[in-house]
């Protein structure tokens, strides 16, 4: 067996694993898209075997166990279908007893998958064998490999079975030089036809064109012969053939008869080229038809006329299985054949006469021509070609001279007539031009008079439109200042219609769109404003704000940079750039920008609010509270400042002040769902689960998609001893946010409280997968494993808990109690 390639991320069975009580795994020897092959000891007989495990890379997984399972529910049907096809392929291969077909001795199911037991073949892949030669193989070396492979393929095809994946890496060359075919592709083909994904079943350079199609009826023995031809092309040329799909419209690949000339039999090379025909109808149809072309021993035999006729009858795909017989159609066809038989027979004999005669002449030469004869013939051929080339050159020269003479005479006559006509035309044009000039002078004078009038009217109209557009612009600004952005946009639309170059109308409409949450349209308006005026500070500022709202903070910062360059005293640009830096996690730069914004505009309340947020991110809650105090002093109705200050008080452990601030934030903005959620969390931390649940209810009423509110309400229900309601809330939280790890953890705890440790462990697994450093989830899972009697897994989880949280007292007690026992 060839050495294993670098494995993908699939989990392999560890050495020492025993399968079906009979096979002990020693290590991996190979892997592919649909399985992993192991070297194993046959325990009862003391022999070495190869065991291939059905383990599809694209839709199978082994999650910490020996079992292989589908990656998701949508893969179940494809996984099961592939496993059944894998088993059928193994049973089919087991029927063959040929030294060049891998021997399958057994197939069995275990670990939710299937295994195929094969003879362990020692040797190198054909590809490795070619590379190790360090030269092209000789004709004799290839003949020793090709002959057994042809016998093996004939055996497979006689049983209506195709290999589908012949390539240099799927042929083993044993130490004695004999080949064996491995890694059949029937199961992969079955899965591909079901899933309509064919990338895993074709091999560039070796798979024929028809194997890229979902219609399996196009394939037959000729498909395997294409792959065999590609494999031999690799051997005689030193590189793989081009992919069949690249050769279909225009085949630029050098044929084997060229790349291998002088090193191999011409018939052998021609046979490779026939196998590599892109259209399957032009290839040999069977091994029996191909063998005389490839092998020296067969070439010396003169085939009978009937064999040549059979070779020419390339069977269609449908002929692999006999079609139903219709008596009426058959009789009618027979009658037609009888009427036209003399003509058909004459034509066939003429064709076969030429083919057979040529074949007989070629094959009946008793010996190769001598070196002298070959040299003489080559010289004669060269001389004949030279004379023919000289004659052709002379003929072309005379033809060119005659053509040039005729063309010169024709051109001279044409020029004479053109000159005569030109003189007449010139005189006529001169007279016409004089008359036209007089008329045009009169027309031009009238046009200038009309143009002057039109220009004056256009200027008057433009001035009137501009004045009207300005009126719509001012009305739009008025609507926007009152919060009616829909009517503002309508007024600004009209302003732009009247004056498409009114820059202020574009950026003002962009602000209106931004206030409606349509930042895509807002950005389009800001960009049009910048096209008209690249120095528009307002357009850069507005576009920066909308980019930030769309989460594109780098572009937002670039826009604010430009706005500040154009107007270094624009406090709002520093403030908004600080917000973008905060979103990017760069609190140092954010605070510097907030400082500058406050220096330029000490009454900018939201700059204090956002600087407080930045200090809060740095855990500097005292400075954060000081900034929130100033924001509230400047703008007492700023509900966000109360909300933010409440959070800082909460983080300092001052729950009473936190609740007071949340109360005020709710009074100022009763529809702020997040404030109810935060206040509920404070109540929950104080143990007042009833008031906490009431706040979570209101948060969910205001925002039914608030996953964290469902989760926290579930925690409160659990703490009140109502696990059923808690589980319902956890279910809703997970439905709204499938990545909320702590909801899985808390739902697992609820299941564990009810004694359902199996479902609890499933939830702990998901929580750990989403948040691998969640120490509490490991501890909870360890407790559930312990309750189920799996003390080893429990201790493993307790150790992981302490690794993540060395101060976790409960995990430490569990480990100490286990040690004491």
C-alpha positions in Angstrom: 0.0 0.0 0.0 1.3 3.6 -0.7 2.2 5.8 2.2 -0.5 8.1 3.5 -0.7 11.7 2.3 -1.1 14.6 4.8 -4.4 14.0 6.4 -7.2 16.5 6.5 -8.9 17.5 9.8 -10.8 14.2 10.1 -10.2 12.3 13.4 -8.5 8.9 12.7 -8.9 5.8 14.7 -6.0 5.6 17.2 -3.5 2.7 17.0 -4.7 -0.2 19.1 -8.3 0.2 18.3 -10.0 -3.2 17.7 -12.7 -3.4 15.1 -15.4 -6.2 15.2 -13.2 -8.1 17.6 -10.9 -9.2 14.8 -8.8 -6.3 13.5 -6.4 -4.2 15.5 -5.5 -0.9 13.9 -1.7 -0.2 13.5 -1.8 3.1 11.6 -3.0 5.1 8.6 -1.7 4.2 5.1 -3.9 6.4 3.0 -6.9 8.7 2.9 -9.3 10.1 0.2 -12.4 12.1 -0.1 -14.7 9.1 0.9 -12.6 7.1 3.4 -9.5 6.4 5.4 -7.4 3.2 4.9 -5.6 1.6 7.8 -3.0 -1.1 8.2 -4.3 -3.7 10.7 -3.5 -7.0 12.3 -5.9 -9.9 11.8 -6.0 -11.0 15.4 -7.2 -14.6 14.8 -5.0 -15.5 11.9 -2.0 -13.3 12.7 -1.9 -11.7 9.3 -1.7 -8.1 8.1 -4.7 -6.7 6.2 -5.8 -3.3 5.0 -9.1 -2.0 6.4 -10.9 0.8 4.6 -13.3 2.9 6.6 -16.3 4.7 5.0 -15.7 8.3 6.3 -16.7 11.0 3.7 -14.8 14.2 4.1 -17.5 16.6 2.9 -20.5 15.3 4.9 -19.2 13.0 7.7 -17.6 13.6 11.1 -16.3 11.8 14.2 -16.9 14.1 17.2 -14.8 12.7 20.0 -16.0 9.1 19.6 -15.3 6.1 17.3 -18.6 6.6 15.5 -18.8 8.3 12.1 -22.0 10.3 11.6 -23.5 12.9 9.2 -22.3 16.5 9.7 -25.9 17.7 9.8 -29.5 16.6 9.3 -29.3 17.7 5.6 -26.5 15.2 5.1 -28.2 12.1 6.6 -29.7 10.9 3.3 -26.5 11.3 1.3 -24.4 9.8 4.1 -26.6 6.7 4.3 -26.7 6.3 0.5 -22.9 6.5 0.3 -22.5 3.8 3.0 -24.9 1.5 1.2 -23.0 2.0 -2.1 -19.7 1.4 -0.2 -21.0 -2.0 1.0 -22.3 -2.9 -2.5 -19.0 -2.1 -4.0 -17.1 -4.2 -1.5 -19.4 -7.2 -2.1 -18.9 -6.8 -5.9 -15.1 -6.7 -5.6 -15.2 -9.8 -3.3 -16.5 -11.8 -6.3 -13.3 -11.2 -8.2 -10.2 -13.4 -7.9 -7.5 -11.9 -10.0 -3.9 -11.1 -9.0 -4.2 -7.5 -10.4 -7.5 -6.7 -8.7 -7.3 -5.8 -5.0 -8.6 -8.8 -3.0 -11.6 -8.0 -0.7 -12.2 -10.7 1.9 -14.9 -9.1 4.1 -17.2 -6.2 4.7 -18.9 -5.3 8.0 -20.7 -2.5 9.7 -19.6 -0.9 13.0 -19.4 2.6 14.6 -22.4 3.7 12.5 -20.3 3.3 9.3 -18.9 0.4 7.2 -15.5 -1.2 6.8 -13.9 -3.1 3.8 -11.2 -5.7 4.6 -8.6 -6.2 1.8 -5.3 -7.9 1.3 -2.5 -5.6 2.3 -0.5 -5.0 -0.8 3.2 -4.0 -0.3 4.7 -1.9 -3.0 4.8 1.6 -4.5 2.2 3.5 -6.5 2.7 3.6 -10.2 3.3 7.3 -9.8 6.0 6.7 -7.2 7.5 3.9 -9.3 7.8 6.3 -12.3 9.4 9.1 -10.2 11.9 6.7 -8.6 13.1 5.4 -12.0 14.6 8.8 -12.7 14.0 8.2 -16.4 11.3 7.2 -18.8 10.4 3.5 -18.4 11.3 1.1 -21.2 8.8 -0.6 -23.5 9.5 -3.9 -21.8 8.9 -2.5 -18.4 5.6 -1.0 -19.4 4.5 -4.2 -21.2 5.0 -6.2 -18.0 2.6 -3.8 -16.2 0.1 -3.2 -19.0 -0.6 -6.9 -19.8 -1.9 -7.8 -16.3 -3.9 -4.6 -16.1 -5.7 -5.3 -19.3 -6.6 -8.8 -18.0 -7.9 -7.2 -14.8 -10.0 -4.7 -16.7 -11.4 -7.4 -19.0 -12.4 -9.4 -15.9 -14.2 -6.3 -14.4 -15.9 -5.3 -17.6 -17.1 -8.8 -18.2 -19.0 -8.5 -14.9 -20.5 -5.2 -16.1 -18.3 -3.3 -13.4 -16.3 -0.2 -14.1 -13.3 1.0 -12.1 -14.0 4.7 -12.7 -10.8 6.0 -11.0 -7.7 4.6 -12.8 -4.8 6.8 -12.3 -1.0 6.5 -11.4 -1.8 6.8 -7.7 -4.4 4.0 -7.8 -2.1 1.3 -9.2 0.3 -0.5 -6.9 3.5 -2.0 -8.4 4.6 -4.9 -6.2 8.2 -5.8 -5.5 8.1 -8.4 -8.3 6.9 -5.8 -10.8 3.3 -7.0 -11.1 0.5 -4.4 -10.8 -2.7 -4.3 -8.8 -5.7 -2.0 -9.1 -6.9 -0.1 -6.0 -9.5 2.4 -4.9 -12.5 1.8 -7.1 -14.8 4.7 -7.6 -18.3 3.1 -7.8 -19.4 4.3 -4.3 -18.2 7.8 -5.0 -20.1 7.9 -8.3 -23.3 6.8 -6.6 -23.0 9.6 -4.0 -22.2 12.2 -6.7 -25.2 11.2 -8.9 -27.4 11.6 -5.8 -25.9 14.9 -4.6 -25.2 16.4 -8.1 -21.6 17.3 -6.9 -19.0 15.8 -9.2 -15.8 17.5 -8.1 -14.8 14.6 -5.8 -15.2 11.8 -8.5 -13.1 13.3 -11.3 -9.4 13.4 -11.5 -7.9 16.1 -13.7 -6.1 14.6 -16.7 -7.3 11.0 -16.1 -11.1 11.3 -16.0 -12.9 11.2 -19.4 -15.2 14.0 -20.5 -18.4 11.9 -19.9 -17.4 11.3 -16.2 -18.1 15.0 -15.6 -21.8 14.4 -16.5 -24.6 13.3 -14.2 -25.8 10.9 -16.9 -24.1 7.6 -16.0 -25.3 6.0 -19.2 -22.6 7.8 -21.2 -19.9 5.7 -19.3 -18.7 2.2 -20.2 -15.5 0.2 -20.7 -14.2 3.0 -22.9 -14.2 5.3 -19.9 -11.8 3.1 -18.0 -9.7 2.8 -21.2 -9.4 6.7 -21.4 -8.1 6.7 -17.8 -5.6 3.8 -18.7 -4.5 5.8 -21.7 -3.9 8.9 -19.5 -1.9 6.8 -17.1 0.3 5.5 -19.9 0.6 9.0 -21.4 2.0 10.1 -18.0 4.5 7.2 -18.3 5.8 7.9 -21.9 5.7 11.8 -21.7 6.8 12.4 -18.1 3.7 14.6 -17.3 0.0 14.1 -16.9 -2.3 14.7 -19.9 -4.4 17.8 -20.1 -7.9 17.8 -18.5 -10.6 16.4 -20.9 -12.8 19.4 -20.5 -10.0 21.7 -21.7 -9.5 19.5 -24.9 -13.2 19.2 -25.9 -13.4 22.3 -28.2 -9.7 22.6 -29.1 -7.2 19.9 -28.4 -3.7 21.3 -28.2 -2.1 18.4 -26.3 0.8 16.8 -28.1 -0.1 13.2 -29.1 1.8 10.3 -27.6 3.1 9.3 -31.1 5.1 12.6 -31.0 6.2 12.8 -27.4 7.2 9.1 -27.3 8.6 8.7 -30.9 11.8 6.6 -31.0 11.4 5.3 -27.4 8.3 3.1 -27.8 6.5 1.0 -30.5 4.5 3.2 -32.9 1.4 1.0 -32.4 1.7 1.2 -28.6 1.8 5.1 -28.8 -1.1 5.2 -31.4 -3.1 3.0 -29.0 -2.6 5.5 -26.2 -3.8 8.3 -28.5 -6.9 6.3 -29.4 -7.7 5.7 -25.7 -7.4 9.5 -25.1 -9.8 10.6 -27.8 -12.1 13.1 -26.2 -15.3 11.8 -27.8 -16.0 8.4 -26.3 -17.4 7.1 -29.6 -13.9 7.4 -31.2 -12.2 5.2 -28.5 -11.7 1.5 -28.4 -14.8 -0.1 -27.1 -13.3 -2.9 -25.1 -10.1 -4.4 -23.8 -10.3 -7.1 -26.5 -10.3 -4.4 -29.2 -7.4 -2.5 -27.5 -5.1 -5.4 -26.6 -3.7 -6.1 -30.1 -2.8 -2.4 -30.4 -0.9 -2.1 -27.1 0.9 -5.5 -26.8 3.7 -6.7 -29.0 2.6 -10.4 -28.9 -0.8 -9.5 -30.2 0.6 -7.3 -33.0 2.1 -10.2 -34.9 -1.2 -11.9 -35.4 -3.1 -11.1 -38.5 -6.8 -10.6 -37.4 -9.5 -12.2 -39.4 -11.9 -10.1 -41.5 -14.7 -10.7 -39.0 -12.6 -9.4 -36.1 -11.9 -6.1 -38.1 -15.6 -5.8 -38.7 -16.4 -6.3 -35.0 -13.8 -3.7 -34.1 -15.4 -1.2 -36.4 -18.8 -1.8 -34.9 -18.4 0.6 -32.0 -21.3 -0.3 -29.7 -23.4 2.5 -28.4 -24.0 2.9 -24.6 -27.4 1.5 -24.9 -25.9 -1.7 -26.3 -24.3 -2.6 -23.0 -27.7 -4.1 -22.1 -29.9 -5.7 -24.8 -32.8 -3.5 -25.9 -36.3 -4.9 -26.0 -37.2 -6.6 -29.3 -40.1 -5.3 -31.4 -41.0 -7.8 -34.1 -42.7 -5.3 -36.5 -39.7 -3.0 -36.4 -37.2 -5.8 -36.8 -39.0 -7.2 -39.8 -39.2 -3.8 -41.4 -35.5 -3.2 -40.8 -34.7 -6.6 -42.2 -36.6 -5.9 -45.3 -34.7 -2.6 -45.8 -31.5 -4.4 -45.3 -32.4 -7.0 -47.9 -33.2 -4.3 -50.5 -30.0 -2.4 -50.0 -27.7 -5.3 -49.2 -25.7 -5.3 -52.5 -24.9 -1.6 -52.1 -24.0 -2.0 -48.4 -21.9 -5.1 -49.0 -20.0 -3.4 -51.9 -19.2 -0.4 -49.8 -18.2 -2.5 -46.7 -15.9 -4.7 -48.8 -14.3 -1.6 -50.3 -13.7 -0.1 -46.9 -12.5 -3.4 -45.4 -10.4 -4.2 -48.4 -8.4 -1.0 -47.8 -8.3 -1.5 -44.1 -7.4 -5.1 -44.2 -4.9 -4.7 -47.0 -3.2 -1.9 -45.2 -3.3 -3.9 -41.9 -1.9 -7.1 -43.6 0.9 -5.1 -45.3 1.9 -3.5 -42.1 1.8 -6.6 -39.9 3.4 -9.1 -42.5 6.8 -7.3 -42.8 9.1 -10.1 -41.6 11.7 -7.8 -40.1 12.4 -4.2 -39.4 14.1 -2.4 -42.5 17.8 -2.2 -42.3 19.6 1.1 -41.3 20.8 1.6 -44.9 17.3 1.2 -46.3 15.8 3.5 -43.8 18.5 6.2 -44.5 17.9 5.8 -48.3 14.2 6.1 -47.9 14.6 9.2 -45.7 16.8 10.9 -48.2 14.4 10.0 -51.1 11.5 11.4 -49.0 13.5 14.6 -48.3 14.4 15.1 -51.9 10.9 14.6 -53.1 9.6 17.1 -50.5 12.3 19.6 -51.6 11.3 19.3 -55.2 7.6 19.6 -54.4 8.3 22.7 -52.3 10.3 24.4 -55.1 7.6 23.7 -57.7 5.0 25.0 -55.3 7.0 28.2 -54.7 7.6 28.8 -58.4 3.8 28.3 -59.1 2.9 30.8 -56.4 5.4 33.3 -57.7 4.0 33.2 -61.3 0.5 33.4 -60.0 1.4 36.4 -57.9 3.0 38.2 -60.9 0.0 37.6 -63.1 -2.4 38.8 -60.4 -0.2 41.9 -59.8 -0.2 42.8 -63.5 -4.0 42.5 -63.7 -4.4 44.5 -60.6 -2.1 47.3 -61.9 -4.1 47.6 -65.2 -7.4 47.7 -63.3 -6.1 50.3 -60.9 -4.8 52.5 -63.7 -8.2 52.5 -65.5 -10.0 53.2 -62.3 -7.8 56.1 -61.4 -8.3 57.7 -64.9 -12.1 57.5 -64.5 -11.9 58.8 -60.9 -9.8 61.8 -62.0 -12.2 62.7 -64.8 -15.2 62.4 -62.4 -13.3 64.4 -59.8 -12.8 67.4 -62.1 -16.5 67.5 -63.0 -17.5 67.2 -59.4 -15.0 69.9 -58.3 -16.5 72.4 -60.7 -20.0 71.6 -59.6 -19.1 71.8 -56.0 -17.5 75.2 -56.5 -20.7 76.6 -58.0 -22.8 75.0 -55.4 -20.6 76.3 -52.6 -20.9 79.9 -53.8 -24.7 79.6 -53.8 -24.6 77.8 -50.4 -22.4 80.4 -48.9 -24.8 83.2 -49.7 -27.7 81.2 -48.3 -25.8 80.2 -45.2 -24.7 83.8 -44.4 -28.4 84.7 -44.2 -29.3 81.6 -42.1 -26.4 82.2 -39.7 -27.5 85.7 -39.0 -31.0 84.5 -38.2 -29.6 81.7 -36.0 -27.5 84.1 -34.0 -30.4 86.3 -33.4 -32.5 83.2 -32.2 -29.6 81.9 -30.1 -29.2 85.1 -28.3 -32.9 85.1 -27.5 -32.8 81.4 -26.4 -29.7 82.0 -24.2 -31.4 84.9 -22.5 -34.5 82.9 -21.9 -32.4 79.9 -20.6 -30.5 82.1 -18.2 -33.8 83.6 -17.0 -35.3 80.1 -16.6 -32.2 78.8 -14.8 -32.3 81.6 -12.4 -36.0 81.0 -11.7 -35.4 77.3 -11.3 -32.5 77.9 -9.0 -34.6 80.3 -6.9 -37.4 77.7 -6.7 -34.9 75.0 -5.9 -33.5 77.0 -3.0 -37.0 77.4 -1.7 -37.5 73.6 -1.8 -34.1 73.1 -0.1 -35.1 75.5 2.8 -38.4 73.8 3.2 -36.7 70.4 3.2 -34.4 71.6 6.0 -37.4 72.8 7.9 -39.1 69.5 7.7 -35.9 67.7 8.7 -35.4 69.9 11.8 -38.9 68.9 12.9 -38.2 65.2 12.4 -40.4 64.8 9.3 -37.8 63.2 7.2 -40.2 61.7 4.6 -41.5 65.2 3.6 -38.0 66.6 3.8 -36.9 64.0 1.2 -39.8 64.9 -1.1 -38.9 68.6 -1.0 -35.2 67.8 -1.6 -36.1 65.6 -4.5 -37.8 68.5 -6.1 -34.9 70.8 -5.4 -32.5 68.4 -7.1 -34.9 68.0 -10.1 -34.9 71.7 -10.6 -31.2 72.2 -10.0 -29.2 69.0 -10.4 -26.0 70.8 -9.4 -27.3 72.0 -6.0 -24.7 70.4 -3.7 -26.4 71.2 -0.5 -29.6 69.5 -1.6 -27.7 66.2 -2.0 -26.0 66.1 1.4 -29.1 67.5 3.1 -31.1 64.6 1.5 -28.4 62.2 2.6 -28.9 63.4 6.2 -32.6 62.7 5.9 -32.1 59.2 4.5 -29.6 58.6 7.4 -32.1 59.7 10.0 -34.6 57.2 8.4 -31.9 54.4 8.7 -31.3 54.1 4.9 -27.6 54.6 5.0 -27.0 53.1 1.5 -29.1 55.9 -0.1 -27.5 58.4 2.2 -24.0 57.4 1.1 -25.1 57.7 -2.6 -26.2 61.3 -2.0 -23.1 62.2 -0.1 -20.9 60.8 -3.0 -22.9 62.8 -5.6 -22.4 65.9 -3.5 -18.6 65.2 -3.5 -18.6 64.7 -7.2 -20.1 68.2 -7.6 -17.9 69.7 -4.8 -14.8 67.7 -3.6 -14.3 70.2 -0.8 -17.7 69.7 0.8 -17.0 69.1 4.5 -20.6 68.3 5.2 -20.6 65.5 2.6 -17.5 63.9 4.1 -18.9 64.2 7.6 -22.3 62.7 6.6 -20.7 59.9 4.7 -18.4 59.1 7.6 -21.5 58.8 9.9 -23.3 56.5 7.5 -20.3 54.3 7.0 -19.9 54.0 10.7 -23.6 53.1 11.1 -23.0 50.3 8.4 -20.1 49.0 10.5 -17.4 50.1 8.0 -15.3 52.0 10.6 -12.1 52.2 8.5 -14.0 54.2 5.8 -15.8 56.2 8.4 -12.5 57.3 10.0 -11.0 58.1 6.5 -14.1 60.4 5.9 -13.8 62.1 9.3 -10.1 62.6 8.6 -10.9 64.5 5.4 -13.6 66.5 7.1 -11.2 67.6 9.9 -8.5 68.4 7.2 -11.0 70.7 5.5 -12.3 72.2 8.8 -10.0 71.6 11.8 -12.5 73.2 14.1 -15.4 70.9 13.4 -16.0 69.4 16.9 -18.6 67.0 15.6 -16.0 65.3 13.3 -13.6 64.6 16.2 -16.6 63.3 18.2 -17.8 60.9 15.5 -14.2 59.8 14.7 -13.9 59.0 18.4 -17.0 56.9 18.2 -15.6 54.9 15.3 -12.3 54.3 17.2 -14.4 53.1 20.2 -16.2 50.6 17.9 -12.8 49.4 16.7 -11.6 48.9 20.3 -9.0 51.7 20.1 -10.1 53.5 23.3 -6.9 55.6 23.5 -7.4 57.3 20.2 -11.1 57.6 20.9 -10.5 59.5 24.2 -8.0 61.8 22.4 -10.7 62.7 19.8 -13.4 63.2 22.5 -11.0 65.5 24.4 -10.5 67.6 21.2 -14.2 67.7 20.5 -14.9 68.9 24.1 -12.1 71.5 23.8 -13.7 72.9 20.6 -17.3 72.6 22.0 -17.4 72.3 25.8 -21.3 72.0 25.6 -21.3 68.9 23.4 -23.0 66.6 25.8 -22.7 63.4 23.7 -18.9 63.8 23.5 -18.9 63.5 27.3 -21.3 60.5 27.1 -19.1 58.7 24.5 -15.9 59.5 26.4 -17.5 58.0 29.5 -18.2 54.9 27.4 -14.5 54.7 26.4 -13.5 55.0 30.1 -16.0 52.3 30.9 -14.4 49.9 28.4 -11.1 50.6 30.2 -12.8 49.7 33.5 -12.2 53.3 34.8 -15.8 53.6 36.2 -15.1 56.7 38.3 -14.0 58.8 35.3 -16.8 57.3 33.3 -19.4 58.4 35.9 -17.8 61.9 36.0 -18.3 62.2 32.3 -21.9 60.9 32.5 -22.6 63.5 35.2 -21.4 66.3 32.9 -23.4 65.0 30.0 -26.6 65.0 32.2 -25.8 68.5 33.5 -25.5 69.8 30.0 -28.5 67.8 28.7 -30.8 66.6 31.5 -33.1 64.8 29.1 -30.3 62.6 27.7 -31.7 59.2 28.6 -28.6 57.3 27.2 -26.4 59.1 29.8 -28.6 57.8 32.7 -28.5 54.3 31.2 -24.7 54.3 30.8 -24.2 55.8 34.3 -26.5 53.1 35.7 -24.2 50.4 34.2 -21.1 52.0 35.7 -22.8 52.1 39.2 -23.7 48.4 38.7 -20.1 47.5 37.8 -19.0 49.3 41.0 -21.6 47.2 43.0 -23.8 50.2 43.8 -27.0 48.5 42.8 -29.3 51.2 44.4 -27.9 54.0 42.3 -27.9 51.8 39.2 -31.6 51.2 39.6 -32.3 54.9 40.2 -30.5 55.8 37.0 -32.3 53.0 35.1 -35.6 54.4 36.4 -34.8 57.8 35.1 -33.7 56.5 31.7 -37.0 54.6 31.4 -39.0 57.7 32.4 -37.3 59.7 29.7 -37.5 56.9 27.1 -40.2 54.3 28.0 -39.5 52.3 24.8 -35.8 51.5 25.5 -35.9 47.7 25.8 -32.2 47.5 26.7 -32.8 49.6 29.9 -35.5 47.3 31.1 -33.2 44.4 30.5 -30.3 46.0 32.4 -32.6 46.9 35.3 -33.9 43.4 35.4 -30.3 42.1 35.6 -29.7 44.3 38.7 -32.9 43.0 40.3 -31.8 39.4 39.5 -28.4 40.0 41.1 -30.1 41.3 44.2 -32.3 38.2 44.3 -35.5 40.0 43.4 -36.5 37.6 40.6 -40.1 38.7 40.5 -39.2 42.3 39.6 -36.4 41.0 37.3 -38.9 38.9 35.4 -41.3 41.8 35.1 -38.5 43.9 33.5 -37.5 41.1 31.2 -41.2 40.8 30.1 -41.3 44.5 29.2 -38.0 44.3 27.3 -39.4 41.3 25.3 -42.7 43.1 24.6 -40.8 46.1 23.2 -38.3 43.9 21.3 -39.6 40.3 20.6 -36.2 39.5 19.0 -34.2 40.3 22.2 -32.4 36.9 22.7 -30.5 38.0 25.8 -33.8 39.1 27.6 -35.2 35.6 27.0 -32.1 34.0 28.4 -31.9 36.2 31.5 -35.6 35.7 32.2 -34.9 31.9 31.9 -32.2 32.3 34.5 -34.6 34.1 36.9 -37.3 31.4 36.4 -34.6 28.7 37.1 -33.6 30.6 40.3 -37.3 30.7 41.3 -37.5 26.9 41.0 -39.5 26.9 37.7 -37.2 24.9 35.4 -40.0 24.2 32.8 -40.5 28.0 32.1 -36.8 28.5 32.3 -36.3 25.9 29.5 -38.9 27.5 27.4 -37.1 30.8 27.6 -33.7 29.2 26.9 -35.3 27.6 23.8 -36.5 31.0 22.5 -33.1 32.6 23.3 -31.3 29.9 21.3 -33.8 30.1 18.4 -33.1 33.9 18.2 -29.3 33.6 18.7 -28.0 30.0 18.0 -24.5 31.2 19.1 -25.5 32.3 22.6 -23.3 29.8 24.5 -24.5 30.7 28.0 -28.1 29.9 27.0 -27.0 26.4 26.1 -25.2 26.2 29.5 -28.1 27.4 31.5 -30.5 25.1 29.6 -28.2 22.2 30.3 -28.3 23.1 34.0 -32.1 23.1 33.9 -32.2 19.7 32.2 -29.7 18.4 34.9 -32.0 19.8 37.7 -34.8 17.6 36.2 -32.5 14.6 36.1 -32.2 14.6 32.3 -28.4 14.4 32.2 -28.2 13.1 28.6 -29.8 16.2 27.2 -27.9 18.3 29.7 -24.5 17.0 28.4 -25.6 17.8 24.8 -26.2 21.4 25.8 -22.9 21.6 27.7 -21.2 20.3 24.6 -22.7 23.0 22.4 -21.8 25.7 25.0 -18.2 24.6 25.1 -18.0 24.4 21.3 -19.2 28.0 21.1 -17.2 29.3 24.0 -14.2 27.0 24.7 -13.1 28.9 27.8 -16.4 28.8 29.6 -15.2 27.1 32.8 -18.6 26.7 34.3 -19.9 24.6 31.4 -17.0 22.1 31.9 -17.9 21.9 35.6 -21.6 21.4 34.9 -20.8 18.7 32.3 -18.5 17.0 34.7 -21.3 16.8 37.3 -23.7 15.3 34.8 -21.1 12.7 33.7 -20.6 11.9 37.4 -24.4 11.4 37.8 -24.4 9.1 34.8 -21.6 7.0 36.4 -18.9 8.1 34.0 -16.4 9.2 36.6 -13.4 9.3 34.2 -15.1 11.9 31.9 -16.3 13.8 35.0 -12.7 14.1 36.4 -11.5 15.2 33.0 -14.0 18.1 33.0 -13.2 19.1 36.6 -9.5 19.3 35.7 -10.4 21.5 32.6 -12.5 23.7 34.9 -9.6 24.4 37.2 -7.3 24.9 34.3 -9.6 27.7 33.1 -10.5 29.0 36.6 -8.0 28.0 39.3 -10.3 29.5 41.9 -13.3 27.3 41.1 -13.8 25.8 44.6 -16.5 23.2 43.6 -14.3 21.7 40.9 -11.4 21.5 43.4 -13.6 19.8 46.0 -14.8 17.2 43.4 -11.2 16.4 42.5 -10.1 16.2 46.1 -13.0 13.9 47.0 -12.2 11.7 44.1 -8.5 11.5 45.2 -9.7 10.6 48.8 -11.8 7.8 47.4 
